[in-house]
Amino acid sequence: MKVSTDWLKEYLTLDVDPQALGEKIERTAVEVDRVYKMSDGMSKLVVGETLSVEPHPDSDHLHVCQVNVGEEEPLQIVCGAPNVATGQKVIVALPGAWIGGHNKIKKGKMRGIVSNGMLCALEEIGFDAKIAPGDYEDGIYILPADSKPGESVFPILGMDDDIIETDLTPNRGDMNSMNGTAWEIGAIYGQTPKMPEFTLTEAGNRQVTDLVTVSADAALAPTYKMRVVSGVKVQASPLWLQKRLWEAGMRPINNIVDVTNYIMLTYGQPLHAFDYDKLAGKNVQVRLATAGEKITTLDGTERELRADDMVIADDKHAIALAGTMGGLDTEIDEHTTTIAIESAIFEPIHIRKTARFFNLHSEASMRFERGINKDDNQNALDHAAALMAELGNGAVEHGTVVGSDTQVAPAEVKVTLTRINHVLGTSLTAAEVQTIFDHLNFPTVNDGETFTVTVPARRWDIHIEADLFEEVARLFGYDNIPSTLPYGTMTPGSLTEKQRVIRDARHLLEGAGLNQAISYALTTTEKASQFMLRDSEPTLLDFPMSTDHTTTRMNLISGLLDDVAYNVARKQANVALYEQGRVFYRDGDEIRPVEVEHIAGVLTGSVQDKTWNTPAKPVDFFAIKGIVNLFLHDMGLSETIRYEATSERQEMHPGRTADIYVGDQLVGFVGQVHPAIAADYKVPETYVFELNLQALIDAPHDEQQYEPISKFPAVTRDIAILVDDTVTDADILAAIHKRGGAHLASVTLFDVYEGTHLPAGKKSMAYTLTYQDATATLVEDDVAKAFAKVEKELQTTFNAEIR
């Protein structure tokens, strides 16, 4: 929730820096994502008054405006907004101003006419398009008529207000309101907040029970009430109300809808306003939908309902998805004159299922799912009616019509001082604990040892003594709880073999220069089905949160390519990432997938940057294959690994890809991403590998043992052979090692030549063979015999010509 500190000061006396307040909330209550002002990064935005607006002589849509900005001479500004007119108070970005998107405004010319600044729309000064009032979508924003030219626009629009954005856990639904947040911060600072006050005058001449009847099953809606306000005029809300909404991330609509949202922010109680004259039969009921029943919601979408969707209905049909979204048939519009206001507490499971099924997660549904303060239900309804009557010049009809009103006794929890100190490891006194409960405004009876605490309805998350331990601990201060060592019998902890190998695998790739990435395990079906090491059926979620996260992944590379695209879009050309995690395979009719450990890497850009004496070295197949070789060697698998070129992987380059085998088992692949796939992901030339880490863990490993460096000299022999161009380096190396003898230490390819002076279809390959004995000096005859066997093997196996 986005908490306005200016609004918060209407509840509490707070003489504290907003950043310090955010830090205090995070250490004591809930996580704080950030503390900010909407004006951050912007400057020189002032009020201007349009003195004259003339058509541009060389344009059919531009206007030349003379604008009073509080200086001796007006500014000439060229503006293309269709709604600009003489006599308006507007937002002016002066020359040198910084506006939204970190854009600087400079003097310039527009089609030959000098323009000294800019007239701004809200979106241009940092307002999200989702919260800017719809009346100004296609033009500049018009400020109140009493705004003074030359003064800053930030206070007028609330952009100088410090906003604390909290990230609430599900158990702290009470802080989804300004009232609940004020109670919490009041407890932190030892203050009792001043709750909102209002005066409700029932000036209508009718009883609401004569206007509408309401019925509700208490199992579906434990509380369901309505009030009626008549004679209203639907119009734009006053600026103070609009500021409250857009500071909270909501778009102002009109004075009726805005009041329902304002009350929801204040009390945490979602409301809904129906056009009373559109209610068929003036009978409202809360019921379950019939299978196949249809409703068109406020977003203009027709939805087919299920039998377990909860709806609000009149005598003809469903008029709202309860607690989720209203229906278009009873929408408030400019012709509405009578409002029926709904204030309810709905059963949360039905709300959650409906919101997830239709992907309609709203501010209202989220609050119904997490809980509502039952004690504020009537207050919220009355306050909304009073505000609608005030802002719409209407009258509140007499009384409240009640469909259900289930009373719930407040929770009473007992806890002892001894138990508190034992669990927390503290030595608090009874007076200190009592002070904490007093700051929380929890009525408490204390006999010196036992505390009997009555929990207010606003804290529905507290039921057992452990909940009270938490309240005492966080208000006492987690930093103040003494640190102690555990006592009793200690057993040494250790990693399992699998955990050790996984940790070592991460260290190996980080040592090779790759950075760890963590991608979502959920992706699209298309991406999940790419780069697969085995056949598998996709595993789909029944209720995905978005269309981009519908399927469990069956590879790691697609997530890494998304990471590369993210970096490349932000001008990071050289990207080297790896990810270790699980993929999910499912066979046939199996319901649950099998989770398999994989590890993958991705490289793009350069492996070596350009310097004054060294050219840049771009990533290629051999760079990423070298990383894989190093990784497999350090895992003790290099002796059993082989690479086979493949063109069967559709997502990979057909000439720059190799499958990786341990013995006869496929364990991964390495190569270049196919250019067409790279274009789909919006990445440049990119090289990847993916390995079945579980298969590598299960494979036989060579023990990594120390070997002393031989003190005896090595002997080298070079050999150049002419072979068919279909023969691979891996084939030749295997043959050399087969006949190289016990003292062959290493083989290095140092030259490959194809071209003129060689027969067609042939190539020349040159190797250095190094022989060394760890226990004695080699003699020439031993080396010559071993070398001769290599020559014969190459001639026999490949029909090689020794050059």
C-alpha positions in Angstrom: 0.0 0.0 0.0 1.2 3.5 -0.8 0.9 5.6 2.4 0.8 9.4 2.2 2.8 11.0 5.0 0.7 14.1 4.7 -2.5 12.1 5.2 -0.8 10.1 8.0 -0.2 13.4 9.8 -3.9 13.9 10.1 -3.9 10.9 12.4 -0.7 11.3 14.4 1.9 13.9 15.4 4.9 12.8 13.4 8.1 15.0 13.5 10.3 12.4 11.9 12.2 12.2 8.6 10.1 10.0 6.1 13.2 7.8 5.4 13.6 7.2 9.1 9.9 6.5 9.4 10.1 4.0 6.6 13.1 2.3 8.3 11.2 2.1 11.5 8.2 0.5 9.9 10.4 -2.0 8.1 12.2 -3.0 11.3 9.0 -3.2 13.4 6.0 -4.0 11.2 6.1 -4.8 7.5 8.6 -4.5 4.6 8.9 -1.1 3.0 9.7 -1.2 -0.8 10.7 2.5 -1.0 10.1 6.0 0.3 9.7 8.6 -2.5 8.1 11.7 -3.8 6.3 11.9 -7.1 8.4 15.0 -7.8 11.7 13.1 -7.5 14.0 14.0 -10.3 11.9 16.9 -11.6 12.4 20.6 -11.3 11.2 24.0 -12.6 7.6 23.1 -13.0 5.4 26.0 -12.3 1.8 27.3 -12.7 1.2 29.2 -15.9 -1.8 31.2 -17.1 -2.6 31.2 -20.8 -3.0 34.9 -21.8 -3.6 34.2 -25.5 -3.8 31.1 -27.7 -3.4 31.6 -31.5 -3.1 29.0 -34.3 0.4 28.3 -35.5 0.8 29.8 -39.0 2.4 26.7 -40.4 0.5 23.9 -38.6 -3.1 22.8 -38.4 -2.8 21.4 -34.9 -0.2 23.6 -33.1 -1.0 26.7 -31.1 1.2 29.7 -30.1 0.5 30.6 -26.5 1.5 33.6 -24.4 1.8 32.3 -20.9 2.1 34.2 -17.6 4.5 32.4 -15.3 4.9 35.1 -12.7 7.7 36.9 -14.4 7.8 40.4 -15.9 7.2 39.2 -19.4 5.1 36.3 -20.5 6.7 33.2 -22.2 5.9 32.2 -25.7 5.2 28.5 -25.8 4.2 26.4 -28.8 1.7 23.7 -27.7 0.0 20.9 -29.6 -2.7 19.9 -27.0 -6.2 20.0 -28.4 -7.7 21.3 -25.1 -5.5 24.4 -24.6 -7.5 27.6 -24.4 -7.2 31.2 -23.2 -7.6 31.8 -19.5 -6.5 28.4 -18.3 -4.1 27.6 -15.4 -1.7 25.1 -16.7 1.5 23.2 -15.8 4.5 24.9 -17.4 8.0 23.3 -17.7 10.4 26.3 -17.9 13.5 26.1 -20.0 16.0 23.9 -18.1 13.3 22.0 -16.4 13.5 18.3 -15.8 10.3 16.4 -16.4 9.2 12.7 -16.3 11.5 10.2 -17.9 14.5 12.3 -17.0 13.9 14.6 -20.0 15.2 18.1 -20.0 13.2 21.0 -21.6 15.2 23.4 -23.7 14.4 26.5 -25.7 13.8 25.7 -29.3 11.7 26.3 -32.4 8.7 24.4 -33.6 8.1 24.9 -37.4 10.0 28.2 -37.2 8.3 29.6 -34.1 10.3 30.1 -30.9 9.0 28.0 -27.9 10.4 28.8 -24.4 9.2 25.8 -22.5 6.4 23.3 -22.5 2.8 23.0 -21.4 2.5 19.6 -19.7 0.1 16.7 -19.4 0.2 14.7 -16.1 1.8 11.8 -17.9 4.7 14.1 -19.0 5.5 15.0 -15.4 5.7 11.4 -14.2 2.1 10.3 -13.6 1.4 6.8 -14.7 -1.2 6.7 -17.5 -3.3 4.3 -15.3 -3.8 7.0 -12.6 -4.1 10.2 -14.6 -7.7 11.4 -14.9 -9.4 10.2 -18.1 -10.7 13.7 -18.9 -7.2 14.8 -19.8 -6.0 11.7 -21.7 -5.5 13.6 -24.9 -4.4 17.0 -23.6 -2.7 19.0 -21.0 -3.9 19.1 -17.4 -5.9 22.1 -16.2 -5.1 23.3 -12.7 -7.6 24.9 -10.3 -8.6 28.5 -11.2 -7.1 29.9 -7.9 -3.6 28.6 -8.6 -1.1 31.5 -8.8 1.2 31.9 -11.8 4.8 31.2 -11.0 4.3 29.0 -7.9 5.5 25.4 -7.9 2.9 22.8 -9.1 4.3 20.2 -6.8 2.2 21.2 -3.7 -0.9 21.7 -5.8 -0.7 18.2 -7.2 0.6 16.5 -4.0 3.8 15.7 -5.7 5.9 17.0 -2.8 4.2 14.5 -0.4 6.5 11.7 0.8 5.0 8.3 0.0 5.9 5.2 1.9 5.2 2.1 -0.2 4.7 -0.9 2.0 4.8 -4.6 0.9 2.2 -6.2 3.2 2.2 -9.9 4.1 -1.2 -11.7 4.0 -1.6 -11.7 7.8 -1.3 -7.9 8.0 -4.4 -7.0 6.0 -5.2 -4.5 8.7 -2.5 -2.2 7.2 -4.4 -2.1 3.9 -6.0 1.1 5.1 -4.9 4.4 6.5 -6.8 3.7 9.7 -4.9 0.4 10.2 -1.6 1.9 9.2 -2.2 4.8 11.7 -2.9 2.3 14.5 0.3 0.5 13.7 2.5 3.6 13.5 0.8 5.0 16.6 1.8 1.8 18.5 5.4 2.2 17.3 5.6 5.8 18.5 3.4 5.4 21.6 0.6 7.6 20.2 -3.2 7.0 19.9 -4.3 8.0 16.4 -7.1 10.4 15.8 -9.7 8.5 13.7 -11.7 10.2 10.9 -14.7 12.2 12.0 -17.7 13.1 9.9 -21.3 14.2 10.3 -24.0 12.2 8.7 -27.2 14.1 8.1 -30.2 12.1 6.8 -31.8 14.9 4.9 -33.9 12.7 2.6 -37.7 12.3 3.0 -37.9 8.5 2.6 -36.9 5.4 4.5 -34.3 3.3 2.8 -36.3 0.2 3.7 -39.1 1.5 1.5 -36.7 2.0 -1.4 -34.8 -1.3 -1.6 -34.9 -4.8 0.0 -31.8 -6.8 0.6 -31.3 -10.5 1.2 -28.0 -12.3 1.9 -27.0 -15.8 3.0 -24.7 -15.2 6.0 -22.5 -18.1 4.8 -21.7 -16.0 1.7 -21.9 -12.5 3.1 -21.6 -12.4 6.9 -22.4 -8.7 6.6 -24.4 -7.0 3.9 -25.8 -3.5 4.2 -27.0 -0.7 1.9 -27.7 3.0 2.1 -29.3 5.3 -0.5 -28.3 8.8 -1.5 -30.7 10.7 -3.8 -30.6 13.9 -5.9 -26.9 13.7 -6.6 -25.0 15.2 -9.5 -22.2 13.1 -10.9 -19.2 15.3 -11.6 -15.5 15.5 -11.2 -14.1 15.2 -7.7 -12.5 18.1 -5.9 -8.7 18.2 -6.3 -8.0 17.1 -2.6 -9.8 13.9 -3.3 -8.1 13.3 -6.6 -4.7 13.8 -4.9 -5.5 11.2 -2.3 -6.3 8.7 -5.0 -3.5 9.2 -7.4 -1.0 9.2 -4.5 -2.3 5.8 -3.7 -2.0 4.6 -7.3 -5.7 5.0 -8.3 -7.3 6.9 -11.1 -10.0 9.5 -10.3 -13.2 8.8 -12.1 -16.0 10.9 -10.7 -17.2 12.1 -7.3 -19.3 8.9 -6.6 -16.8 6.3 -7.6 -13.9 8.3 -6.1 -15.7 8.3 -2.7 -16.0 4.5 -2.7 -12.2 4.3 -3.4 -11.4 6.9 -0.8 -13.4 5.2 1.9 -11.7 1.9 1.0 -8.3 3.5 1.4 -9.4 5.1 4.7 -11.1 2.1 6.4 -10.0 -0.8 4.3 -13.7 -1.5 3.6 -14.4 -1.9 -0.1 -17.7 -0.4 -1.2 -19.7 -0.5 -4.4 -22.1 2.1 -5.8 -25.0 1.1 -7.9 -27.2 3.3 -10.0 -30.4 2.8 -8.0 -32.7 3.5 -11.0 -31.2 0.6 -12.9 -32.0 -2.0 -10.2 -34.7 -4.2 -11.6 -37.5 -4.7 -9.0 -35.4 -2.8 -6.3 -34.6 -6.2 -4.7 -30.9 -7.0 -4.2 -29.7 -10.4 -3.2 -26.3 -12.1 -2.6 -26.3 -15.6 -4.2 -24.3 -18.1 -6.1 -24.4 -17.8 -9.9 -26.1 -20.5 -12.0 -23.7 -22.3 -14.3 -23.6 -20.5 -17.7 -25.1 -17.3 -16.4 -23.5 -14.3 -18.0 -22.6 -10.8 -16.8 -20.9 -7.9 -18.5 -18.5 -6.3 -16.0 -17.4 -2.7 -15.8 -14.4 -3.4 -18.1 -16.8 -4.2 -20.9 -16.1 -7.9 -20.9 -18.9 -10.5 -21.0 -18.1 -13.3 -18.6 -19.7 -16.7 -18.4 -20.1 -17.6 -14.7 -19.6 -20.8 -12.8 -21.9 -22.3 -10.2 -19.5 -21.3 -7.4 -19.1 -17.6 -8.4 -20.7 -15.3 -5.9 -22.8 -12.5 -7.4 -25.0 -9.6 -6.5 -28.3 -9.8 -8.4 -31.5 -7.9 -8.8 -34.8 -9.4 -9.9 -33.6 -10.0 -13.5 -30.0 -11.0 -13.5 -26.5 -10.7 -11.9 -25.4 -7.1 -11.5 -22.0 -7.5 -10.0 -19.3 -10.1 -9.2 -19.4 -9.9 -5.5 -16.3 -8.3 -4.0 -14.5 -8.3 -7.4 -16.0 -6.1 -10.0 -19.3 -4.4 -10.7 -21.6 -4.9 -13.6 -22.0 -2.6 -16.6 -25.8 -2.6 -16.4 -25.8 -0.7 -13.1 -22.8 1.5 -13.7 -22.7 5.1 -12.4 -22.8 7.5 -15.3 -23.4 11.2 -15.9 -27.2 10.6 -15.8 -27.2 8.9 -12.4 -29.2 10.8 -9.7 -29.8 8.1 -7.0 -27.0 5.9 -5.5 -27.4 2.6 -3.7 -24.2 2.1 -1.7 -23.2 -1.5 -0.8 -21.0 -2.2 2.3 -20.4 -5.9 2.8 -18.0 -8.5 4.2 -17.9 -11.5 1.8 -16.7 -15.0 2.4 -13.0 -14.8 1.2 -12.6 -18.2 -0.4 -15.3 -17.5 -3.0 -13.8 -14.1 -3.7 -10.3 -15.5 -4.2 -11.5 -18.3 -6.6 -13.5 -15.9 -8.7 -10.7 -13.3 -8.9 -8.2 -16.0 -9.9 -10.5 -17.6 -12.4 -11.3 -14.4 -14.2 -7.9 -12.8 -13.5 -9.7 -9.9 -11.9 -7.4 -9.2 -8.9 -8.5 -5.8 -7.7 -7.9 -3.6 -4.7 -11.3 -4.7 -3.4 -10.8 -8.5 -3.9 -7.4 -8.4 -2.3 -8.9 -6.8 0.8 -11.8 -9.2 1.0 -9.3 -12.1 0.7 -7.1 -10.8 3.5 -9.8 -9.6 5.9 -11.9 -6.7 6.8 -12.4 -4.8 10.1 -15.9 -5.8 11.0 -16.2 -2.9 13.5 -15.8 -0.3 10.8 -18.3 -1.6 8.3 -21.1 0.7 9.3 -18.8 3.7 9.8 -17.4 3.2 6.3 -21.0 3.1 4.9 -22.1 6.1 6.8 -19.0 8.1 5.9 -19.4 7.3 2.2 -23.0 8.4 2.2 -22.2 11.7 3.9 -19.4 12.4 1.4 -21.5 11.5 -1.6 -24.2 13.8 -0.4 -21.7 16.6 0.2 -19.8 16.3 -3.1 -22.9 15.5 -5.2 -25.3 18.0 -3.6 -27.6 15.1 -2.7 -29.5 13.9 0.3 -29.0 10.7 2.4 -32.2 8.8 2.9 -33.1 7.6 6.3 -31.7 4.4 7.8 -29.7 1.4 6.6 -31.2 -1.7 5.0 -29.5 -4.9 6.4 -29.4 -8.2 4.6 -27.1 -9.8 7.2 -25.0 -8.6 10.1 -23.2 -11.5 11.8 -21.8 -10.5 15.2 -18.4 -11.9 16.1 -17.1 -11.8 19.7 -13.6 -10.3 20.1 -10.8 -12.7 20.6 -9.5 -13.0 24.2 -6.0 -14.4 24.6 -4.1 -15.1 27.8 -0.3 -15.1 28.2 2.0 -15.0 31.2 5.0 -12.8 31.7 7.2 -15.9 32.4 6.2 -17.4 29.1 6.9 -14.2 27.2 10.4 -13.9 28.6 11.1 -17.6 28.2 10.2 -17.6 24.5 11.8 -14.3 23.6 14.9 -14.7 25.8 14.2 -11.4 27.5 13.8 -10.1 31.1 10.8 -7.7 30.6 8.9 -6.5 33.5 5.1 -6.6 33.8 5.0 -2.9 33.4 7.0 -2.9 30.2 4.7 -5.6 28.7 1.7 -3.7 29.8 3.0 -0.5 28.1 3.4 -2.4 24.8 -0.2 -3.6 25.0 -1.3 -0.1 25.8 0.5 1.3 22.8 -1.3 -1.3 20.7 -4.6 -0.2 22.2 -5.4 -3.7 23.2 -7.6 -3.7 26.4 -5.6 -5.8 28.9 -6.2 -7.1 32.4 -2.9 -7.7 34.2 -2.5 -9.3 37.6 1.3 -9.0 37.5 1.9 -12.4 35.9 -1.0 -13.2 33.6 -2.2 -10.8 30.9 -5.7 -11.3 29.6 -5.8 -9.4 26.3 -8.9 -8.5 24.4 -8.0 -8.2 20.7 -9.9 -5.5 18.7 -11.6 -6.5 15.5 -9.1 -4.5 13.5 -6.4 -7.1 14.4 -8.1 -10.3 13.2 -4.7 -11.9 12.7 -4.2 -12.4 16.5 -5.7 -15.6 18.1 -3.1 -17.4 20.1 -0.4 -16.6 22.6 2.3 -16.9 19.9 0.7 -14.0 18.1 1.1 -11.9 21.3 4.8 -13.0 21.6 5.3 -11.5 18.1 3.6 -8.3 19.1 5.7 -7.9 22.2 8.9 -8.8 20.3 8.5 -6.4 17.4 7.4 -3.4 19.5 10.2 -4.1 22.1 12.5 -4.2 19.1 14.1 -7.2 17.5 17.5 -5.4 17.8 17.0 -5.3 21.5 16.5 -9.0 22.0 19.7 -10.4 23.4 21.8 -12.7 21.3 22.4 -16.1 22.8 24.1 -19.3 21.7 22.0 -22.5 21.6 22.7 -25.0 24.4 22.4 -28.7 24.7 23.9 -31.5 22.7 25.4 -30.2 19.5 25.8 -32.2 16.3 28.0 -31.1 13.5 26.1 -30.1 10.3 27.2 -31.1 6.9 26.1 -31.0 3.3 24.9 -34.1 1.5 26.9 -35.2 -1.5 24.3 -33.8 -3.9 24.3 -30.4 -2.1 28.1 -30.3 -2.1 28.3 -31.0 -5.9 25.6 -28.4 -6.6 27.5 -25.8 -4.5 30.8 -26.7 -6.2 29.1 -26.5 -9.6 28.1 -22.9 -8.9 31.6 -22.0 -7.7 33.1 -23.5 -10.9 31.0 -21.4 -13.2 31.5 -18.3 -11.2 35.2 -18.9 -11.4 34.9 -19.2 -15.1 33.5 -15.6 -15.2 29.7 -16.3 -15.3 27.3 -14.5 -12.9 24.4 -16.3 -11.3 20.9 -15.6 -12.5 17.6 -16.7 -11.0 14.7 -16.9 -13.4 11.0 -17.7 -12.9 10.2 -21.4 -12.9 6.9 -20.4 -14.7 6.9 -19.3 -18.3 4.8 -19.7 -21.4 4.1 -23.1 -23.0 6.1 -22.1 -26.1 9.2 -21.1 -24.2 8.9 -24.1 -21.8 9.0 -26.4 -24.8 12.2 -25.1 -26.3 15.8 -26.3 -25.7 14.6 -29.6 -24.2 16.9 -32.5 -23.3 14.1 -35.0 -23.4 10.5 -35.4 -24.6 7.9 -34.2 -22.0 4.4 -33.0 -21.7 4.0 -29.4 -20.5 2.6 -28.9 -17.0 0.0 -26.1 -17.0 -1.2 -24.1 -14.0 -5.0 -24.2 -13.4 -5.0 -20.5 -12.3 -2.0 -18.7 -13.7 -1.4 -15.1 -12.4 -0.6 -13.9 -15.9 -0.4 -15.2 -19.5 3.4 -15.1 -19.3 3.5 -17.6 -16.4 1.2 -20.4 -17.3 3.6 -23.4 -17.6 6.4 -24.9 -15.5 9.7 -24.7 -17.3 11.3 -27.7 -19.0 14.6 -25.9 -19.7 16.7 -23.1 -18.2 17.9 -21.5 -21.3 14.7 -19.6 -22.2 14.8 -17.9 -18.9 18.5 -16.9 -19.4 17.7 -15.6 -22.8 15.0 -13.3 -21.3 17.7 -12.1 -18.8 20.1 -11.4 -21.7 17.4 -9.5 -23.6 16.7 -7.4 -20.4 20.4 -6.6 -20.2 20.9 -5.9 -23.9 17.9 -3.5 -23.9 19.8 -1.6 -21.2 23.0 -1.3 -23.3 24.8 -4.1 -21.5 26.6 -5.7 -24.5 28.7 -8.3 -22.7 26.6 -10.8 -20.7 27.8 -14.0 -19.1 25.2 -15.8 -16.9 24.5 -19.2 -15.5 21.5 -20.6 -13.7 21.2 -23.8 -11.5 17.7 -24.9 -10.8 15.0 -27.5 -11.5 13.1 -28.3 -14.6 9.8 -30.1 -14.6 9.2 -33.2 -16.9 5.9 -34.9 -17.1 5.1 -38.2 -19.0 1.8 -39.1 -20.5 -1.1 -39.0 -18.1 1.0 -38.3 -15.0 -0.5 -35.5 -12.9 2.6 -34.4 -11.0 5.9 -33.6 -12.9 9.3 -35.0 -12.1 11.7 -32.3 -10.9 15.3 -32.6 -12.3 18.3 -30.5 -11.4 19.8 -28.7 -14.4 22.5 -26.2 -14.9 22.8 -23.8 -17.9 24.9 -20.9 -19.1 24.7 -18.1 -21.7 27.3 -15.9 -23.3 27.0 -13.0 -25.7 29.2 -10.0 -26.7 32.9 -10.3 -26.0 34.9 -12.5 -23.8 37.7 -10.0 -24.0 37.3 -6.3 -24.3 39.3 -4.1 -26.6 42.4 -2.4 -25.1 45.2 -0.3 -26.6 47.2 -3.3 -27.5 44.6 -6.1 -27.8 41.6 -6.4 -30.1 38.2 -7.4 -28.7 37.6 -11.1 -28.8 33.9 -11.9 -29.5 32.2 -15.0 -28.0 32.3 -18.0 -30.2 31.5 -21.7 -30.0 35.0 -22.6 -28.7 34.7 -20.1 -25.8 31.6 -21.6 -24.4 32.7 -25.1 -25.1 35.9 -24.3 -23.2 33.8 -23.3 -20.2 31.9 -26.6 -20.4 35.1 -28.6 -20.7 36.5 -26.8 -17.7 33.3 -27.5 -15.7 33.2 -31.2 -16.6 36.9 -31.7 -16.0 36.7 -30.1 -12.5 33.7 -32.4 -11.8 35.9 -35.4 -12.6 34.1 -36.4 -15.8 36.5 -35.3 -18.5 37.6 -38.9 -19.3 34.1 -40.1 -20.1 32.7 -37.1 -21.9 32.3 -36.9 -25.7 30.8 -34.3 -28.1 28.8 -35.1 -31.2 27.9 -32.4 -33.7 24.1 -32.2 -34.3 21.7 -30.4 -36.5 18.6 -31.8 -35.0 17.9 -29.1 -32.4 15.5 -26.7 -34.0 16.3 -23.8 -31.5 20.1 -24.2 -32.1 22.4 -23.3 -35.0 22.7 -26.4 -37.2 26.4 -26.0 -37.8 27.5 -24.8 -34.4 25.9 -27.2 -31.9 27.1 -30.3 -30.2 25.3 -32.9 -28.0 27.3 -33.9 -24.9 27.4 -37.5 -23.8 28.6 -39.3 -20.7 29.3 -42.7 -22.2 26.1 -43.4 -24.1 23.9 -41.1 -22.0 22.9 -37.7 -23.4 23.6 -35.2 -20.6 23.4 -31.8 -22.4 24.3 -29.7 -25.4 26.3 -26.6 -26.2 26.3 -24.2 -29.2 24.9 -21.1 -30.8 21.2 -20.1 -30.5 19.6 -20.2 -33.9 19.5 -16.7 -35.4 15.7 -16.8 -35.8 15.2 -17.8 -32.2 17.7 -15.1 -31.1 15.7 -12.5 -33.1 12.5 -13.7 -31.3 14.1 -13.1 -27.9 15.6 -9.8 -29.2 19.2 -10.8 -28.4 22.4 -10.7 -30.6 24.5 -13.7 -31.5 24.4 -15.8 -28.3 25.9 -19.1 -27.2 24.4 -21.4 -24.6 24.8 -24.7 -22.9 22.5 -26.8 -20.7 23.4 -29.9 -18.7 21.4 -32.4 -16.8 23.1 -31.8 -13.5 21.4 -34.7 -11.8 22.8 -37.1 -14.5 26.3 -35.6 -13.9 25.9 -36.1 -10.2 24.9 -39.7 -10.7 27.6 -40.5 -13.2 30.9 -42.2 -12.0 33.5 -39.5 -11.1 37.2 -39.6 -11.1 38.7 -38.7 -7.8 40.5 -35.4 -7.9 43.9 -36.2 -6.5 47.1 -34.3 -6.3 49.9 -35.3 -8.6 53.4 -34.0 -8.1 55.1 -32.3 -11.1 57.6 -34.6 -12.7 61.2 -33.6 -12.2 62.2 -35.4 -15.4 62.3 -33.6 -18.8 59.5 -33.9 -21.3 59.9 -35.0 -25.0 57.8 -33.6 -27.8 57.1 -34.8 -31.3 55.1 -33.0 -34.0 53.0 -34.8 -36.6 51.1 -33.4 -39.6 48.6 -35.6 -41.3 46.5 -35.2 -44.4 43.0 -36.6 -43.8 39.5 -36.4 -45.2 37.7 -33.1 -44.3 35.0 -35.2 -42.6 37.4 -36.4 -39.9 37.0 -34.6 -36.6 39.6 -33.5 -34.1 37.8 -35.6 -31.5 38.2 -38.7 -33.6 42.0 -38.1 -34.1 42.6 -37.4 -30.5 40.8 -40.6 -29.5 43.1 -42.6 -31.9 46.3 -40.9 -30.7 45.4 -41.6 -27.0 44.5 -45.2 -27.9 48.0 -45.9 -29.2 50.0 -43.2 -27.5 51.4 -45.4 -24.7 51.6 -44.9 -21.0 53.9 -41.9 -21.1 51.8 -39.7 -23.5 51.1 -36.7 -21.3 49.2 -34.4 -23.7 48.2 -33.8 -27.3 47.7 -30.3 -28.7 46.3 -29.3 -32.1 48.4 -26.4 -33.4 47.5 -26.0 -37.0 44.6 -26.8 -39.4 44.9 -26.0 -43.2 42.5 -26.4 -46.1 42.9 -24.8 -49.5 45.3 -24.6 -52.3 48.1 -27.1 -52.7 45.9 -29.8 -51.1 43.6 -32.3 -52.8 39.9 -31.5 -52.8 38.1 -32.9 -49.8 41.3 -33.0 -47.8 42.7 -31.0 -44.9 46.0 -30.9 -43.0 46.0 -31.2 -39.2 49.2 -30.8 -37.1 49.6 -31.9 -33.5 52.2 -31.7 -30.8 52.5 -34.9 -28.7 54.2 -34.5 -25.3 55.7 -37.5 -23.6 56.9 -37.5 -20.0 57.7 -40.1 -17.3 57.1 -39.2 -13.7 59.8 -41.7 -12.4 62.6 -41.6 -14.9 64.1 -39.9 -17.9 62.6 -41.1 -21.2 65.0 -42.7 -23.7 64.7 -42.0 -27.4 63.8 -45.6 -28.3 60.7 -45.6 -26.0 59.4 -42.4 -27.5 60.1 -43.5 -31.1 58.3 -46.8 -30.6 55.2 -45.1 -29.1 55.2 -42.4 -31.8 55.4 -45.1 -34.5 52.3 -46.8 -33.1 50.4 -43.5 -33.3 51.4 -43.0 -36.9 50.3 -46.6 -37.8 47.0 -46.1 -36.0 46.3 -42.9 -37.9 47.2 -44.4 -41.3 45.0 -47.5 -40.6 42.0 -45.8 -39.1 41.8 -42.6 -41.3 43.9 -43.5 -44.3 46.0 -40.6 -43.2 49.0 -39.4 -45.1 51.9 -38.4 -42.8 53.3 -35.1 -44.1 
